[in-house]
Amino acid sequence: MSTVARSDARIKSIEISDDMITARLVDGRIISVPLAWSWRLAAATPEQRANYHIIGDGQGVHWPDIDEDISAAGMLGGDPARPPRGRA
């Protein structure tokens, strides 16, 4: 028996709560990561968080007001954004 892992996860929609980023994928999966994984989104206003565009046929999401990008692969791989030095 052969098992194939698909790495082409694509985001259909995204929701941001006070403490989670939740993505619904095209294939039906739902994945969530802590909001703290994106220091830009954590510091953004609700209006800034609501202004996003799904990019690259669903490979990621871009928030133009705060210049933030999150990919489905990054969420699945557990890859949080690192704040710049001097910022915690």
N, C-alpha and C positions, 0 to 999 in steps of 0.2 A: 504494500500500500504506500502511496506517495502523498505527502502533504505539501501543499504549496502555500507559502505565506505571501500575501499581497501587500505591497508597500505603497500602493497608489491611493491611499485614503484621501477622500475628497469631502470637503465641508459643504453641507447643504444649508445650514443655518447656525447661528451662534446666539447665545444668551449670556448675559453677565449679571450676576447677583452681587450682593454685598461682599461675598467671599469666594465665589466660584466662577470660572469661565467654562461654559458647557457648549460643546459642539455636537450637532446632529450630523452624522455622515450620510452620504448618498446611499451607502450600502445598508443603512438601518442602525448602525452602531451609534451609541451616545457615549462621548468621552468628556471627562471633566478634569480640570486642574485648578489648584488654588489661585485666586485672584492675585495673591502676593507674588506669583511666578512672573507677572508682568508689572514691574514697578511703575511703568507709565500708565497702564490701565488702572492700577490701584490708586494713583494720584489724580486721575481724570475725573471730570464732572460727569454726572449721568448723561448730559447732552453730548459730551465728547464721546462717551462710550457707545451711545446710540448711533453715532455717525460712522458707519463702517461700510466696506465694500468687500465682497468675496472676490478673491483674485485667483488667476491661474487655473480656471476651470475647477475651482474648489480646493486647490492645494493649500490655500491660506486665506487670511483675512487681513485687511489693511484699515487702520484708523488714521485718516489724513490729518485730523486736528491735533493729534499727538505724535504723529510719525511713528506708529507702532505697527509691526507685522507679527503675526503668529501663524505657524504652519501646522497642518494636521500631523505631519511627521514629527514635529517638535513636541506637540502635545502627547502623541503616542510614545515617543522616546523618552519622555521625562526630562525635557531640556528647558529649564526656566531661563528667562532673560536676566542677565547680570547687570546691576546698576553700575554706572560709571564710578571710577575711583572717587572717594571723598563723599559719596552719596550712599546712605544706608537705608 
